[in-house]
């Protein structure tokens, strides 16, 4: 009889796990759709800004592509990403990780990076 009890318990536990996994999958899908929508809006805004800059400042698509490449290479790797590097504290001269807004040693604020 204990075998039946453990078998039933095992099924119940597996069903609970499956239900939890299905809920997690639905949440991940919802989050993914929300991120895709935000990315679409950001890309639209970037394209609109580029169109304005190109028109007002008479810039070329080639100049934009060159600037993108230069920015991409600023971290030493042409990989489509910009890795933020540590900054040097202006007061104590120690390195501060880019995720911090002030020096962890002397509490001096780090320069604001609007793209961090």
Residue pairs with C-beta under 8 A, 6 or more apart in sequence:
50 64
53 59
54 60
54 61
54 64
69 78
71 82
72 78
72 79
72 80
72 81
72 82
74 82
75 81
75 82
75 83
75 85
77 83
82 115
84 98
84 113
84 116
85 98
86 95
86 96
86 97
86 98
87 95
87 96
87 98
87 110
87 111
88 94
88 95
88 96
89 95
89 96
89 103
89 105
89 106
89 108
89 110
90 108
91 103
91 106
91 108
92 103
92 105
92 106
92 108
94 103
94 105
94 106
96 102
96 103
96 104
96 110
98 113
98 116
99 116
100 110
101 109
101 110
102 108
102 109
102 110
103 109
103 110
